[in-house]
Amino acid sequence: MFQIRIHGRSGQGNVTAAAILSVAAFLEGRHAQAFPSFGVEHLGAPVVAFCRIADKEIRLREPIMEPDCLIVQEPTLFRAVDVFAGLRPGGYLLVNINKAFAGGYIQTVADSLPKGHALAVPATELAQRHVGGARPNAALLGSFAALTGLVRLDSVKRAIGEAFPGEVGAANIASAVEGYELVMTQKHAASAA
């Protein structure tokens, strides 16, 4: 079983991201579950969403304490919440920031993971370009597909299209595709170095 924890703030589409990811896995014939954890419910409040993907039925129903992957949609949470709590050795880290990890605690955690398992993606910039707002979830889902290989980009695109038909879906799919291509470019550059 592969477990994903998504950290962000209310209004960024954290819960939607987990749901879309679970649908993408389901479209590939796998079992999946997605659910949120809310604190104080107001715009901008910290939100955590969870997604599990497995090849057999999932019976667990508790929050994910030891994720295989962390997706951080809101980097300001590093000062408010221990988002790295429980990240498994050998896990994956995907952070929505528009620069490389430059020292500090994020860099320390990234360096503790296998090479190529921690990436910074300017997902908010991609969302603003394609969607016209600061909802980084689709770009991060495309990036997740490229980083982990756990789901295919085509499945992510189809799940987004089912959740958001029409122009909204097309814009989010474009954001996911660019996130995917950005990570694939980073991975190829790292392997060539």
C-alpha positions in Angstrom: 0.0 0.0 0.0 1.2 3.5 -0.9 0.1 6.3 1.4 0.0 10.0 0.5 -0.5 12.9 2.9 -1.3 16.3 1.4 -0.8 19.5 3.5 -2.2 22.8 2.5 -4.6 25.5 3.5 -8.4 25.6 3.1 -9.3 26.8 -0.4 -6.3 25.3 -2.2 -8.0 22.1 -3.2 -6.3 19.6 -0.9 -9.4 17.4 -0.5 -10.1 17.6 -4.2 -6.5 16.6 -4.9 -6.7 13.5 -2.8 -10.1 12.6 -4.4 -8.7 13.0 -7.9 -5.6 11.0 -7.1 -7.8 8.2 -5.7 -9.9 8.2 -8.9 -6.8 8.1 -11.1 -5.7 5.0 -9.2 -9.1 3.5 -9.5 -9.1 4.1 -13.2 -6.0 1.9 -13.4 -7.8 -0.9 -11.7 -6.4 -0.4 -8.2 -8.0 0.2 -4.8 -7.9 3.7 -3.4 -9.4 5.8 -0.7 -9.3 9.5 0.0 -10.4 11.6 3.0 -9.7 14.9 4.7 -8.9 16.0 8.2 -10.1 19.5 9.2 -9.3 21.7 12.1 -11.0 25.1 12.4 -12.9 25.5 9.2 -12.2 28.9 7.7 -10.5 30.0 4.5 -6.7 29.7 4.9 -6.9 27.2 7.9 -4.4 24.3 7.7 -6.0 21.2 6.0 -4.6 17.7 5.7 -6.0 15.3 3.1 -5.0 11.6 2.7 -5.0 9.1 -0.1 -4.1 5.4 0.0 -3.5 3.3 -3.1 -3.2 -0.4 -3.1 -3.5 -3.5 -5.3 -6.0 -5.1 -2.8 -8.9 -3.9 -0.7 -8.0 -1.1 1.8 -9.5 -1.7 5.3 -7.7 1.0 7.2 -9.7 4.1 8.1 -7.4 6.2 10.2 -5.2 9.2 9.3 -1.9 8.5 7.6 0.8 8.9 10.2 3.7 7.4 8.2 3.3 8.6 4.6 5.2 7.2 1.7 4.8 10.6 0.0 4.2 14.2 1.3 2.7 16.8 -1.0 3.0 20.3 0.5 0.7 22.7 -1.3 1.4 25.6 1.1 5.1 26.2 2.1 4.1 28.6 4.9 2.9 25.6 6.9 6.5 24.6 7.6 6.4 27.3 10.3 3.1 26.2 11.8 2.9 22.4 11.5 5.4 19.5 11.5 4.5 18.4 8.0 7.5 16.0 7.9 6.3 14.0 10.8 6.4 10.3 10.1 7.7 10.5 6.5 9.1 7.1 5.7 12.8 6.7 4.9 12.9 6.3 1.1 9.7 8.3 0.8 8.9 11.1 -1.6 8.5 14.9 -1.0 6.9 17.3 -3.4 6.8 21.0 -2.3 5.0 23.9 -4.0 7.8 26.5 -4.1 9.2 28.4 -7.0 12.9 27.9 -6.1 15.1 25.0 -5.3 15.5 23.9 -1.7 18.1 26.4 -0.4 19.4 25.1 2.9 17.4 25.0 6.1 15.1 22.3 7.4 13.5 21.5 4.0 16.9 20.8 2.5 17.9 18.6 5.4 14.8 16.5 5.0 15.3 16.4 1.2 18.9 15.3 1.6 17.8 12.4 3.9 15.7 11.0 1.1 17.0 9.0 -1.9 18.3 11.1 -4.8 15.5 12.3 -6.9 12.8 11.7 -4.3 12.4 15.4 -3.2 11.4 18.1 -5.7 10.3 21.7 -5.6 7.6 22.6 -8.2 6.3 26.1 -8.8 2.7 24.8 -8.8 1.0 28.0 -7.8 2.7 29.8 -10.8 1.5 27.0 -13.1 -2.0 27.2 -11.7 -2.1 31.0 -12.2 -0.9 30.6 -15.8 -3.4 27.9 -16.7 -6.3 28.1 -14.2 -6.1 31.8 -13.4 -6.0 31.3 -9.6 -3.8 30.0 -6.8 -5.0 26.4 -6.7 -1.8 24.3 -7.1 -3.4 20.9 -6.7 -3.7 19.9 -10.4 -0.1 20.9 -11.1 1.1 18.9 -8.1 -0.9 15.8 -9.2 0.8 15.9 -12.6 4.1 16.3 -10.7 3.3 13.4 -8.4 2.7 11.1 -11.4 6.1 12.0 -12.8 7.9 11.9 -9.5 6.6 8.5 -8.2 5.3 6.7 -11.3 2.5 5.4 -9.1 -0.2 6.6 -11.5 0.0 7.5 -15.2 -0.5 11.1 -16.4 -3.4 9.9 -18.6 -5.2 8.7 -15.5 -4.7 12.0 -13.7 -5.9 13.9 -16.7 -9.0 11.7 -17.0 -9.8 12.0 -13.3 -9.5 15.8 -13.5 -11.7 15.9 -16.6 -14.4 13.8 -14.8 -14.2 16.1 -11.7 -14.3 19.3 -13.7 -15.8 19.0 -17.2 -15.4 21.8 -19.7 -13.0 24.7 -19.6 -12.2 24.4 -15.9 -11.2 20.8 -16.4 -9.1 21.6 -19.5 -7.3 24.4 -17.7 -6.5 22.1 -14.7 -5.4 19.3 -17.1 -3.0 21.8 -18.8 -1.6 22.7 -15.4 -1.2 19.0 -14.5 0.6 18.3 -17.8 3.0 21.2 -17.3 3.7 20.0 -13.8 4.4 16.5 -15.1 6.7 17.8 -17.9 8.6 20.0 -15.4 9.3 17.1 -13.1 10.3 14.8 -16.0 12.7 17.5 -17.2 14.2 17.8 -13.7 14.5 14.0 -13.4 16.3 13.7 -16.8 18.7 16.6 -15.9 19.5 14.9 -12.6 20.2 11.5 -14.2 22.4 13.2 -16.8 24.5 14.9 -14.1 
